[in-house]
Amino acid sequence: MDLHRTQQLLHQGLDRSQPREALILVLEAALELVSLPDNDFCWSSWTGQEQASAELLGLIATLRAGRVPERSSVAVLFAVTGPLQEVSLSSGWAQTFLKVADRFDEVAALLW
């Protein structure tokens, strides 16, 4: 599995002048992470990788269409004990999640 967007997000950072594009990058990184093989979704609200991907892809599509989703619909994904953290904890990428969630917090402060 290629984690190109995740690597870009964590090592190059965000373009703070374009918060919508930055949020797309954060969501694409999250999409890469939930698409890793052998993820365990049992503690998350998602039934599996397909449902997680569909939710993230829907948010990305909204942003690419020029609209900004409600903050709560995105923030809940990155919340403590939210679905992304639950998958990360049970799948072995909790530290990476925390870094991606920090980037989300940066974007949220700019966008909303």
PDB file as gemmi writes it, atoms N, CA and C in Angstrom:
CRYST1    1.000    1.000    1.000  90.00  90.00  90.00 P 1                      
ATOM      1  N   MET A   1       0.844  -1.189   0.000  1.00  0.00           N  
ATOM      2  CA  MET A   1       0.000   0.000   0.000  1.00  0.00           C  
ATOM      3  C   MET A   1       0.882   1.242   0.000  1.00  0.00           C  
ATOM      4  N   ASP A   2       0.608   2.129  -0.891  1.00  0.00           N  
ATOM      5  CA  ASP A   2       1.355   3.376  -0.996  1.00  0.00           C  
ATOM      6  C   ASP A   2       0.739   4.425  -0.077  1.00  0.00           C  
ATOM      7  N   LEU A   3       1.552   5.017   0.760  1.00  0.00           N  
ATOM      8  CA  LEU A   3       1.079   6.058   1.676  1.00  0.00           C  
ATOM      9  C   LEU A   3       1.630   7.416   1.263  1.00  0.00           C  
ATOM     10  N   HIS A   4       1.598   7.676  -0.020  1.00  0.00           N  
ATOM     11  CA  HIS A   4       2.175   8.900  -0.576  1.00  0.00           C  
ATOM     12  C   HIS A   4       1.571  10.158   0.036  1.00  0.00           C  
ATOM     13  N   ARG A   5       0.249  10.243   0.098  1.00  0.00           N  
ATOM     14  CA  ARG A   5      -0.403  11.456   0.626  1.00  0.00           C  
ATOM     15  C   ARG A   5      -0.123  11.608   2.129  1.00  0.00           C  
ATOM     16  N   THR A   6      -0.075  10.495   2.829  1.00  0.00           N  
ATOM     17  CA  THR A   6       0.224  10.540   4.260  1.00  0.00           C  
ATOM     18  C   THR A   6       1.644  11.047   4.480  1.00  0.00           C  
ATOM     19  N   GLN A   7       2.587  10.509   3.723  1.00  0.00           N  
ATOM     20  CA  GLN A   7       3.982  10.951   3.822  1.00  0.00           C  
ATOM     21  C   GLN A   7       4.091  12.445   3.496  1.00  0.00           C  
ATOM     22  N   GLN A   8       3.414  12.865   2.440  1.00  0.00           N  
ATOM     23  CA  GLN A   8       3.432  14.277   2.047  1.00  0.00           C  
ATOM     24  C   GLN A   8       2.902  15.152   3.178  1.00  0.00           C  
ATOM     25  N   LEU A   9       1.787  14.754   3.753  1.00  0.00           N  
ATOM     26  CA  LEU A   9       1.169  15.526   4.835  1.00  0.00           C  
ATOM     27  C   LEU A   9       2.097  15.634   6.035  1.00  0.00           C  
ATOM     28  N   LEU A  10       2.716  14.521   6.412  1.00  0.00           N  
ATOM     29  CA  LEU A  10       3.516  14.499   7.629  1.00  0.00           C  
ATOM     30  C   LEU A  10       4.895  15.127   7.455  1.00  0.00           C  
ATOM     31  N   HIS A  11       5.434  15.057   6.253  1.00  0.00           N  
ATOM     32  CA  HIS A  11       6.803  15.533   6.060  1.00  0.00           C  
ATOM     33  C   HIS A  11       6.891  16.909   5.400  1.00  0.00           C  
ATOM     34  N   GLN A  12       5.905  17.264   4.600  1.00  0.00           N  
ATOM     35  CA  GLN A  12       5.938  18.558   3.933  1.00  0.00           C  
ATOM     36  C   GLN A  12       5.000  19.564   4.583  1.00  0.00           C  
ATOM     37  N   GLY A  13       4.037  19.082   5.322  1.00  0.00           N  
ATOM     38  CA  GLY A  13       3.115  19.990   5.993  1.00  0.00           C  
ATOM     39  C   GLY A  13       1.985  20.458   5.102  1.00  0.00           C  
ATOM     40  N   LEU A  14       1.357  21.531   5.538  1.00  0.00           N  
ATOM     41  CA  LEU A  14       0.159  22.057   4.890  1.00  0.00           C  
ATOM     42  C   LEU A  14       0.428  23.390   4.223  1.00  0.00           C  
ATOM     43  N   ASP A  15      -0.308  23.639   3.156  1.00  0.00           N  
ATOM     44  CA  ASP A  15      -0.311  24.981   2.559  1.00  0.00           C  
ATOM     45  C   ASP A  15      -1.419  25.752   3.266  1.00  0.00           C  
ATOM     46  N   ARG A  16      -1.030  26.553   4.227  1.00  0.00           N  
ATOM     47  CA  ARG A  16      -1.999  27.268   5.055  1.00  0.00           C  
ATOM     48  C   ARG A  16      -2.779  28.323   4.271  1.00  0.00           C  
ATOM     49  N   SER A  17      -2.286  28.692   3.087  1.00  0.00           N  
ATOM     50  CA  SER A  17      -2.989  29.683   2.281  1.00  0.00           C  
ATOM     51  C   SER A  17      -4.175  29.080   1.532  1.00  0.00           C  
ATOM     52  N   GLN A  18      -4.265  27.743   1.513  1.00  0.00           N  
ATOM     53  CA  GLN A  18      -5.362  27.066   0.827  1.00  0.00           C  
ATOM     54  C   GLN A  18      -5.955  25.997   1.754  1.00  0.00           C  
ATOM     55  N   PRO A  19      -6.725  26.418   2.742  1.00  0.00           N  
ATOM     56  CA  PRO A  19      -7.204  25.462   3.740  1.00  0.00           C  
ATOM     57  C   PRO A  19      -8.107  24.361   3.183  1.00  0.00           C  
ATOM     58  N   ARG A  20      -8.884  24.672   2.144  1.00  0.00           N  
ATOM     59  CA  ARG A  20      -9.738  23.618   1.575  1.00  0.00           C  
ATOM     60  C   ARG A  20      -8.880  22.515   0.960  1.00  0.00           C  
ATOM     61  N   GLU A  21      -7.847  22.901   0.227  1.00  0.00           N  
ATOM     62  CA  GLU A  21      -6.920  21.924  -0.362  1.00  0.00           C  
ATOM     63  C   GLU A  21      -6.170  21.171   0.733  1.00  0.00           C  
ATOM     64  N   ALA A  22      -5.833  21.870   1.803  1.00  0.00           N  
ATOM     65  CA  ALA A  22      -5.149  21.223   2.918  1.00  0.00           C  
ATOM     66  C   ALA A  22      -6.043  20.172   3.570  1.00  0.00           C  
ATOM     67  N   LEU A  23      -7.336  20.475   3.694  1.00  0.00           N  
ATOM     68  CA  LEU A  23      -8.260  19.500   4.260  1.00  0.00           C  
ATOM     69  C   LEU A  23      -8.396  18.293   3.339  1.00  0.00           C  
ATOM     70  N   ILE A  24      -8.397  18.509   2.044  1.00  0.00           N  
ATOM     71  CA  ILE A  24      -8.427  17.378   1.113  1.00  0.00           C  
ATOM     72  C   ILE A  24      -7.216  16.484   1.354  1.00  0.00           C  
ATOM     73  N   LEU A  25      -6.041  17.075   1.527  1.00  0.00           N  
ATOM     74  CA  LEU A  25      -4.834  16.290   1.783  1.00  0.00           C  
ATOM     75  C   LEU A  25      -4.960  15.485   3.077  1.00  0.00           C  
ATOM     76  N   VAL A  26      -5.485  16.086   4.124  1.00  0.00           N  
ATOM     77  CA  VAL A  26      -5.685  15.383   5.396  1.00  0.00           C  
ATOM     78  C   VAL A  26      -6.636  14.207   5.201  1.00  0.00           C  
ATOM     79  N   LEU A  27      -7.741  14.436   4.486  1.00  0.00           N  
ATOM     80  CA  LEU A  27      -8.720  13.366   4.260  1.00  0.00           C  
ATOM     81  C   LEU A  27      -8.154  12.274   3.364  1.00  0.00           C  
ATOM     82  N   GLU A  28      -7.338  12.642   2.378  1.00  0.00           N  
ATOM     83  CA  GLU A  28      -6.700  11.634   1.530  1.00  0.00           C  
ATOM     84  C   GLU A  28      -5.711  10.790   2.330  1.00  0.00           C  
ATOM     85  N   ALA A  29      -5.013  11.406   3.271  1.00  0.00           N  
ATOM     86  CA  ALA A  29      -4.124  10.647   4.147  1.00  0.00           C  
ATOM     87  C   ALA A  29      -4.932   9.673   5.005  1.00  0.00           C  
ATOM     88  N   ALA A  30      -6.044  10.141   5.545  1.00  0.00           N  
ATOM     89  CA  ALA A  30      -6.910   9.267   6.339  1.00  0.00           C  
ATOM     90  C   ALA A  30      -7.444   8.117   5.482  1.00  0.00           C  
ATOM     91  N   LEU A  31      -7.787   8.413   4.241  1.00  0.00           N  
ATOM     92  CA  LEU A  31      -8.268   7.379   3.318  1.00  0.00           C  
ATOM     93  C   LEU A  31      -7.192   6.319   3.093  1.00  0.00           C  
ATOM     94  N   GLU A  32      -5.958   6.749   2.891  1.00  0.00           N  
ATOM     95  CA  GLU A  32      -4.868   5.782   2.731  1.00  0.00           C  
ATOM     96  C   GLU A  32      -4.752   4.889   3.962  1.00  0.00           C  
ATOM     97  N   LEU A  33      -4.858   5.485   5.131  1.00  0.00           N  
ATOM     98  CA  LEU A  33      -4.698   4.724   6.364  1.00  0.00           C  
ATOM     99  C   LEU A  33      -5.828   3.724   6.582  1.00  0.00           C  
ATOM    100  N   VAL A  34      -7.058   4.119   6.323  1.00  0.00           N  
ATOM    101  CA  VAL A  34      -8.165   3.157   6.508  1.00  0.00           C  
ATOM    102  C   VAL A  34      -8.162   2.078   5.439  1.00  0.00           C  
ATOM    103  N   SER A  35      -7.406   2.303   4.368  1.00  0.00           N  
ATOM    104  CA  SER A  35      -7.322   1.318   3.283  1.00  0.00           C  
ATOM    105  C   SER A  35      -6.179   0.321   3.465  1.00  0.00           C  
ATOM    106  N   LEU A  36      -5.415   0.472   4.539  1.00  0.00           N  
ATOM    107  CA  LEU A  36      -4.334  -0.476   4.795  1.00  0.00           C  
ATOM    108  C   LEU A  36      -4.905  -1.886   4.984  1.00  0.00           C  
ATOM    109  N   PRO A  37      -4.189  -2.888   4.480  1.00  0.00           N  
ATOM    110  CA  PRO A  37      -4.681  -4.261   4.672  1.00  0.00           C  
ATOM    111  C   PRO A  37      -4.637  -4.638   6.160  1.00  0.00           C  
ATOM    112  N   ASP A  38      -5.521  -5.489   6.551  1.00  0.00           N  
ATOM    113  CA  ASP A  38      -5.575  -6.026   7.915  1.00  0.00           C  
ATOM    114  C   ASP A  38      -6.003  -5.013   8.972  1.00  0.00           C  
ATOM    115  N   ASN A  39      -6.620  -3.903   8.557  1.00  0.00           N  
ATOM    116  CA  ASN A  39      -7.176  -2.989   9.546  1.00  0.00           C  
ATOM    117  C   ASN A  39      -8.302  -3.682  10.301  1.00  0.00           C  
ATOM    118  N   ASP A  40      -8.450  -3.313  11.551  1.00  0.00           N  
ATOM    119  CA  ASP A  40      -9.490  -3.873  12.405  1.00  0.00           C  
ATOM    120  C   ASP A  40     -10.509  -2.770  12.703  1.00  0.00           C  
ATOM    121  N   PHE A  41     -11.729  -2.939  12.214  1.00  0.00           N  
ATOM    122  CA  PHE A  41     -12.777  -1.927  12.356  1.00  0.00           C  
ATOM    123  C   PHE A  41     -13.774  -2.262  13.471  1.00  0.00           C  
ATOM    124  N   CYS A  42     -13.485  -3.285  14.264  1.00  0.00           N  
ATOM    125  CA  CYS A  42     -14.486  -3.767  15.228  1.00  0.00           C  
ATOM    126  C   CYS A  42     -14.888  -2.739  16.280  1.00  0.00           C  
ATOM    127  N   TRP A  43     -14.003  -1.809  16.648  1.00  0.00           N  
ATOM    128  CA  TRP A  43     -14.344  -0.826  17.671  1.00  0.00           C  
ATOM    129  C   TRP A  43     -14.819   0.496  17.089  1.00  0.00           C  
ATOM    130  N   SER A  44     -14.766   0.633  15.780  1.00  0.00           N  
ATOM    131  CA  SER A  44     -15.191   1.889  15.166  1.00  0.00           C  
ATOM    132  C   SER A  44     -16.669   1.827  14.795  1.00  0.00           C  
ATOM    133  N   SER A  45     -17.226   2.951  14.431  1.00  0.00           N  
ATOM    134  CA  SER A  45     -18.619   2.993  13.987  1.00  0.00           C  
ATOM    135  C   SER A  45     -18.766   2.482  12.556  1.00  0.00           C  
ATOM    136  N   TRP A  46     -17.656   2.305  11.864  1.00  0.00           N  
ATOM    137  CA  TRP A  46     -17.691   1.779  10.503  1.00  0.00           C  
ATOM    138  C   TRP A  46     -17.734   0.260  10.517  1.00  0.00           C  
ATOM    139  N   THR A  47     -18.452  -0.303   9.564  1.00  0.00           N  
ATOM    140  CA  THR A  47     -18.527  -1.759   9.469  1.00  0.00           C  
ATOM    141  C   THR A  47     -17.280  -2.348   8.809  1.00  0.00           C  
ATOM    142  N   GLY A  48     -16.555  -1.525   8.083  1.00  0.00           N  
ATOM    143  CA  GLY A  48     -15.347  -2.010   7.424  1.00  0.00           C  
ATOM    144  C   GLY A  48     -14.728  -0.941   6.547  1.00  0.00           C  
ATOM    145  N   GLN A  49     -13.721  -1.341   5.808  1.00  0.00           N  
ATOM    146  CA  GLN A  49     -12.965  -0.422   4.971  1.00  0.00           C  
ATOM    147  C   GLN A  49     -13.837   0.263   3.926  1.00  0.00           C  
ATOM    148  N   GLU A  50     -14.788  -0.447   3.372  1.00  0.00           N  
ATOM    149  CA  GLU A  50     -15.640   0.131   2.336  1.00  0.00           C  
ATOM    150  C   GLU A  50     -16.454   1.302   2.865  1.00  0.00           C  
ATOM    151  N   GLN A  51     -17.036   1.139   4.029  1.00  0.00           N  
ATOM    152  CA  GLN A  51     -17.847   2.206   4.610  1.00  0.00           C  
ATOM    153  C   GLN A  51     -16.976   3.399   5.006  1.00  0.00           C  
ATOM    154  N   ALA A  52     -15.819   3.125   5.582  1.00  0.00           N  
ATOM    155  CA  ALA A  52     -14.893   4.204   5.964  1.00  0.00           C  
ATOM    156  C   ALA A  52     -14.456   4.979   4.728  1.00  0.00           C  
ATOM    157  N   SER A  53     -14.066   4.260   3.695  1.00  0.00           N  
ATOM    158  CA  SER A  53     -13.613   4.909   2.458  1.00  0.00           C  
ATOM    159  C   SER A  53     -14.728   5.733   1.833  1.00  0.00           C  
ATOM    160  N   ALA A  54     -15.938   5.196   1.825  1.00  0.00           N  
ATOM    161  CA  ALA A  54     -17.062   5.912   1.223  1.00  0.00           C  
ATOM    162  C   ALA A  54     -17.313   7.232   1.940  1.00  0.00           C  
ATOM    163  N   GLU A  55     -17.238   7.230   3.260  1.00  0.00           N  
ATOM    164  CA  GLU A  55     -17.460   8.471   4.013  1.00  0.00           C  
ATOM    165  C   GLU A  55     -16.368   9.496   3.705  1.00  0.00           C  
ATOM    166  N   LEU A  56     -15.118   9.055   3.696  1.00  0.00           N  
ATOM    167  CA  LEU A  56     -14.008   9.965   3.409  1.00  0.00           C  
ATOM    168  C   LEU A  56     -14.068  10.468   1.971  1.00  0.00           C  
ATOM    169  N   LEU A  57     -14.370   9.584   1.026  1.00  0.00           N  
ATOM    170  CA  LEU A  57     -14.476   9.996  -0.380  1.00  0.00           C  
ATOM    171  C   LEU A  57     -15.620  10.986  -0.586  1.00  0.00           C  
ATOM    172  N   GLY A  58     -16.708  10.832   0.149  1.00  0.00           N  
ATOM    173  CA  GLY A  58     -17.820  11.773   0.059  1.00  0.00           C  
ATOM    174  C   GLY A  58     -17.413  13.165   0.520  1.00  0.00           C  
ATOM    175  N   LEU A  59     -16.654  13.225   1.604  1.00  0.00           N  
ATOM    176  CA  LEU A  59     -16.178  14.525   2.097  1.00  0.00           C  
ATOM    177  C   LEU A  59     -15.194  15.155   1.110  1.00  0.00           C  
ATOM    178  N   ILE A  60     -14.314  14.349   0.548  1.00  0.00           N  
ATOM    179  CA  ILE A  60     -13.363  14.843  -0.450  1.00  0.00           C  
ATOM    180  C   ILE A  60     -14.106  15.374  -1.668  1.00  0.00           C  
ATOM    181  N   ALA A  61     -15.124  14.655  -2.129  1.00  0.00           N  
ATOM    182  CA  ALA A  61     -15.915  15.095  -3.285  1.00  0.00           C  
ATOM    183  C   ALA A  61     -16.614  16.420  -3.003  1.00  0.00           C  
ATOM    184  N   THR A  62     -17.144  16.580  -1.803  1.00  0.00           N  
ATOM    185  CA  THR A  62     -17.784  17.841  -1.415  1.00  0.00           C  
ATOM    186  C   THR A  62     -16.797  19.000  -1.515  1.00  0.00           C  
ATOM    187  N   LEU A  63     -15.602  18.796  -0.987  1.00  0.00           N  
ATOM    188  CA  LEU A  63     -14.574  19.839  -1.026  1.00  0.00           C  
ATOM    189  C   LEU A  63     -14.133  20.142  -2.458  1.00  0.00           C  
ATOM    190  N   ARG A  64     -13.973  19.111  -3.262  1.00  0.00           N  
ATOM    191  CA  ARG A  64     -13.560  19.323  -4.657  1.00  0.00           C  
ATOM    192  C   ARG A  64     -14.641  20.025  -5.465  1.00  0.00           C  
ATOM    193  N   ALA A  65     -15.882  19.899  -5.027  1.00  0.00           N  
ATOM    194  CA  ALA A  65     -16.991  20.589  -5.698  1.00  0.00           C  
ATOM    195  C   ALA A  65     -17.099  22.048  -5.257  1.00  0.00           C  
ATOM    196  N   GLY A  66     -16.194  22.468  -4.387  1.00  0.00           N  
ATOM    197  CA  GLY A  66     -16.174  23.867  -3.967  1.00  0.00           C  
ATOM    198  C   GLY A  66     -16.961  24.160  -2.707  1.00  0.00           C  
ATOM    199  N   ARG A  67     -17.486  23.135  -2.076  1.00  0.00           N  
ATOM    200  CA  ARG A  67     -18.261  23.328  -0.851  1.00  0.00           C  
ATOM    201  C   ARG A  67     -17.443  22.864   0.352  1.00  0.00           C  
ATOM    202  N   VAL A  68     -17.717  23.455   1.486  1.00  0.00           N  
ATOM    203  CA  VAL A  68     -17.060  23.052   2.728  1.00  0.00           C  
ATOM    204  C   VAL A  68     -18.100  22.327   3.581  1.00  0.00           C  
ATOM    205  N   PRO A  69     -17.825  21.084   3.971  1.00  0.00           N  
ATOM    206  CA  PRO A  69     -18.789  20.355   4.798  1.00  0.00           C  
ATOM    207  C   PRO A  69     -18.899  20.974   6.190  1.00  0.00           C  
ATOM    208  N   GLU A  70     -19.947  20.633   6.892  1.00  0.00           N  
ATOM    209  CA  GLU A  70     -20.093  21.075   8.275  1.00  0.00           C  
ATOM    210  C   GLU A  70     -18.891  20.595   9.071  1.00  0.00           C  
ATOM    211  N   ARG A  71     -18.389  21.470   9.925  1.00  0.00           N  
ATOM    212  CA  ARG A  71     -17.211  21.110  10.728  1.00  0.00           C  
ATOM    213  C   ARG A  71     -17.443  19.816  11.498  1.00  0.00           C  
ATOM    214  N   SER A  72     -18.603  19.689  12.095  1.00  0.00           N  
ATOM    215  CA  SER A  72     -18.872  18.512  12.936  1.00  0.00           C  
ATOM    216  C   SER A  72     -18.810  17.202  12.152  1.00  0.00           C  
ATOM    217  N   SER A  73     -19.184  17.231  10.874  1.00  0.00           N  
ATOM    218  CA  SER A  73     -19.165  15.995  10.089  1.00  0.00           C  
ATOM    219  C   SER A  73     -17.753  15.508   9.809  1.00  0.00           C  
ATOM    220  N   VAL A  74     -16.785  16.414   9.886  1.00  0.00           N  
ATOM    221  CA  VAL A  74     -15.383  16.038   9.687  1.00  0.00           C  
ATOM    222  C   VAL A  74     -14.697  15.847  11.038  1.00  0.00           C  
ATOM    223  N   ALA A  75     -14.959  16.756  11.966  1.00  0.00           N  
ATOM    224  CA  ALA A  75     -14.289  16.715  13.268  1.00  0.00           C  
ATOM    225  C   ALA A  75     -14.564  15.421  14.017  1.00  0.00           C  
ATOM    226  N   VAL A  76     -15.762  14.883  13.891  1.00  0.00           N  
ATOM    227  CA  VAL A  76     -16.102  13.647  14.592  1.00  0.00           C  
ATOM    228  C   VAL A  76     -15.177  12.500  14.167  1.00  0.00           C  
ATOM    229  N   LEU A  77     -14.718  12.519  12.929  1.00  0.00           N  
ATOM    230  CA  LEU A  77     -13.835  11.453  12.444  1.00  0.00           C  
ATOM    231  C   LEU A  77     -12.492  11.467  13.159  1.00  0.00           C  
ATOM    232  N   PHE A  78     -12.015  12.673  13.519  1.00  0.00           N  
ATOM    233  CA  PHE A  78     -10.707  12.840  14.129  1.00  0.00           C  
ATOM    234  C   PHE A  78     -10.767  12.981  15.645  1.00  0.00           C  
ATOM    235  N   ALA A  79     -11.957  12.913  16.213  1.00  0.00           N  
ATOM    236  CA  ALA A  79     -12.137  13.094  17.651  1.00  0.00           C  
ATOM    237  C   ALA A  79     -11.517  11.944  18.438  1.00  0.00           C  
ATOM    238  N   VAL A  80     -11.221  12.231  19.702  1.00  0.00           N  
ATOM    239  CA  VAL A  80     -10.773  11.179  20.608  1.00  0.00           C  
ATOM    240  C   VAL A  80     -11.884  10.138  20.682  1.00  0.00           C  
ATOM    241  N   THR A  81     -11.547   8.921  20.528  1.00  0.00           N  
ATOM    242  CA  THR A  81     -12.449   7.765  20.423  1.00  0.00           C  
ATOM    243  C   THR A  81     -13.374   7.837  19.211  1.00  0.00           C  
ATOM    244  N   GLY A  82     -13.039   8.692  18.250  1.00  0.00           N  
ATOM    245  CA  GLY A  82     -13.764   8.721  16.985  1.00  0.00           C  
ATOM    246  C   GLY A  82     -13.358   7.511  16.147  1.00  0.00           C  
ATOM    247  N   PRO A  83     -14.015   7.304  15.024  1.00  0.00           N  
ATOM    248  CA  PRO A  83     -13.766   6.093  14.243  1.00  0.00           C  
ATOM    249  C   PRO A  83     -12.327   5.961  13.736  1.00  0.00           C  
ATOM    250  N   LEU A  84     -11.706   7.055  13.351  1.00  0.00           N  
ATOM    251  CA  LEU A  84     -10.316   6.949  12.880  1.00  0.00           C  
ATOM    252  C   LEU A  84      -9.383   6.523  14.013  1.00  0.00           C  
ATOM    253  N   GLN A  85      -9.557   7.111  15.182  1.00  0.00           N  
ATOM    254  CA  GLN A  85      -8.686   6.716  16.294  1.00  0.00           C  
ATOM    255  C   GLN A  85      -8.937   5.269  16.696  1.00  0.00           C  
ATOM    256  N   GLU A  86     -10.177   4.853  16.692  1.00  0.00           N  
ATOM    257  CA  GLU A  86     -10.482   3.464  17.061  1.00  0.00           C  
ATOM    258  C   GLU A  86      -9.813   2.478  16.102  1.00  0.00           C  
ATOM    259  N   VAL A  87      -9.893   2.749  14.810  1.00  0.00           N  
ATOM    260  CA  VAL A  87      -9.246   1.867  13.827  1.00  0.00           C  
ATOM    261  C   VAL A  87      -7.736   1.913  14.020  1.00  0.00           C  
ATOM    262  N   SER A  88      -7.190   3.100  14.239  1.00  0.00           N  
ATOM    263  CA  SER A  88      -5.734   3.224  14.390  1.00  0.00           C  
ATOM    264  C   SER A  88      -5.235   2.439  15.600  1.00  0.00           C  
ATOM    265  N   LEU A  89      -5.946   2.509  16.703  1.00  0.00           N  
ATOM    266  CA  LEU A  89      -5.528   1.810  17.917  1.00  0.00           C  
ATOM    267  C   LEU A  89      -5.557   0.299  17.740  1.00  0.00           C  
ATOM    268  N   SER A  90      -6.575  -0.197  17.075  1.00  0.00           N  
ATOM    269  CA  SER A  90      -6.696  -1.649  16.912  1.00  0.00           C  
ATOM    270  C   SER A  90      -5.915  -2.169  15.715  1.00  0.00           C  
ATOM    271  N   SER A  91      -5.318  -1.267  14.933  1.00  0.00           N  
ATOM    272  CA  SER A  91      -4.631  -1.692  13.712  1.00  0.00           C  
ATOM    273  C   SER A  91      -3.133  -1.370  13.699  1.00  0.00           C  
ATOM    274  N   GLY A  92      -2.629  -0.700  14.736  1.00  0.00           N  
ATOM    275  CA  GLY A  92      -1.199  -0.493  14.852  1.00  0.00           C  
ATOM    276  C   GLY A  92      -0.634   0.782  14.260  1.00  0.00           C  
ATOM    277  N   TRP A  93      -1.491   1.748  13.946  1.00  0.00           N  
ATOM    278  CA  TRP A  93      -0.966   3.014  13.421  1.00  0.00           C  
ATOM    279  C   TRP A  93      -1.464   4.223  14.226  1.00  0.00           C  
ATOM    280  N   ALA A  94      -1.536   4.042  15.543  1.00  0.00           N  
ATOM    281  CA  ALA A  94      -2.043   5.097  16.427  1.00  0.00           C  
ATOM    282  C   ALA A  94      -1.165   6.349  16.405  1.00  0.00           C  
ATOM    283  N   GLN A  95       0.152   6.196  16.375  1.00  0.00           N  
ATOM    284  CA  GLN A  95       1.036   7.360  16.366  1.00  0.00           C  
ATOM    285  C   GLN A  95       0.872   8.161  15.078  1.00  0.00           C  
ATOM    286  N   THR A  96       0.716   7.469  13.965  1.00  0.00           N  
ATOM    287  CA  THR A  96       0.489   8.150  12.690  1.00  0.00           C  
ATOM    288  C   THR A  96      -0.839   8.884  12.722  1.00  0.00           C  
ATOM    289  N   PHE A  97      -1.866   8.243  13.276  1.00  0.00           N  
ATOM    290  CA  PHE A  97      -3.159   8.909  13.400  1.00  0.00           C  
ATOM    291  C   PHE A  97      -3.035  10.214  14.169  1.00  0.00           C  
ATOM    292  N   LEU A  98      -2.321  10.198  15.287  1.00  0.00           N  
ATOM    293  CA  LEU A  98      -2.190  11.405  16.106  1.00  0.00           C  
ATOM    294  C   LEU A  98      -1.555  12.543  15.314  1.00  0.00           C  
ATOM    295  N   LYS A  99      -0.595  12.229  14.477  1.00  0.00           N  
ATOM    296  CA  LYS A  99       0.047  13.253  13.647  1.00  0.00           C  
ATOM    297  C   LYS A  99      -0.929  13.791  12.597  1.00  0.00           C  
ATOM    298  N   VAL A 100      -1.695  12.895  11.982  1.00  0.00           N  
ATOM    299  CA  VAL A 100      -2.690  13.320  10.987  1.00  0.00           C  
ATOM    300  C   VAL A 100      -3.770  14.148  11.678  1.00  0.00           C  
ATOM    301  N   ALA A 101      -4.203  13.739  12.856  1.00  0.00           N  
ATOM    302  CA  ALA A 101      -5.219  14.483  13.604  1.00  0.00           C  
ATOM    303  C   ALA A 101      -4.710  15.879  13.976  1.00  0.00           C  
ATOM    304  N   ASP A 102      -3.436  15.994  14.305  1.00  0.00           N  
ATOM    305  CA  ASP A 102      -2.863  17.317  14.573  1.00  0.00           C  
ATOM    306  C   ASP A 102      -2.952  18.210  13.340  1.00  0.00           C  
ATOM    307  N   ARG A 103      -2.705  17.635  12.172  1.00  0.00           N  
ATOM    308  CA  ARG A 103      -2.811  18.398  10.924  1.00  0.00           C  
ATOM    309  C   ARG A 103      -4.262  18.811  10.694  1.00  0.00           C  
ATOM    310  N   PHE A 104      -5.204  17.912  11.008  1.00  0.00           N  
ATOM    311  CA  PHE A 104      -6.617  18.275  10.883  1.00  0.00           C  
ATOM    312  C   PHE A 104      -6.929  19.481  11.769  1.00  0.00           C  
ATOM    313  N   ASP A 105      -6.442  19.460  12.997  1.00  0.00           N  
ATOM    314  CA  ASP A 105      -6.685  20.583  13.921  1.00  0.00           C  
ATOM    315  C   ASP A 105      -6.151  21.888  13.337  1.00  0.00           C  
ATOM    316  N   GLU A 106      -4.986  21.839  12.700  1.00  0.00           N  
ATOM    317  CA  GLU A 106      -4.427  23.033  12.059  1.00  0.00           C  
ATOM    318  C   GLU A 106      -5.361  23.548  10.966  1.00  0.00           C  
ATOM    319  N   VAL A 107      -5.836  22.643  10.133  1.00  0.00           N  
ATOM    320  CA  VAL A 107      -6.715  23.019   9.027  1.00  0.00           C  
ATOM    321  C   VAL A 107      -8.047  23.549   9.559  1.00  0.00           C  
ATOM    322  N   ALA A 108      -8.596  22.881  10.561  1.00  0.00           N  
ATOM    323  CA  ALA A 108      -9.889  23.295  11.116  1.00  0.00           C  
ATOM    324  C   ALA A 108      -9.826  24.720  11.643  1.00  0.00           C  
ATOM    325  N   ALA A 109      -8.717  25.080  12.266  1.00  0.00           N  
ATOM    326  CA  ALA A 109      -8.561  26.446  12.800  1.00  0.00           C  
ATOM    327  C   ALA A 109      -8.546  27.478  11.668  1.00  0.00           C  
ATOM    328  N   LEU A 110      -8.104  27.079  10.499  1.00  0.00           N  
ATOM    329  CA  LEU A 110      -8.072  27.992   9.353  1.00  0.00           C  
ATOM    330  C   LEU A 110      -9.384  28.037   8.601  1.00  0.00           C  
ATOM    331  N   LEU A 111     -10.056  26.922   8.523  1.00  0.00           N  
ATOM    332  CA  LEU A 111     -11.207  26.779   7.628  1.00  0.00           C  
ATOM    333  C   LEU A 111     -12.540  27.175   8.274  1.00  0.00           C  
ATOM    334  N   TRP A 112     -12.708  26.860   9.550  1.00  0.00           N  
ATOM    335  CA  TRP A 112     -14.002  27.129  10.182  1.00  0.00           C  
ATOM    336  C   TRP A 112     -13.881  28.229  11.198  1.00  0.00           C  
TER     337      TRP A 112                                                      
END                                                                             
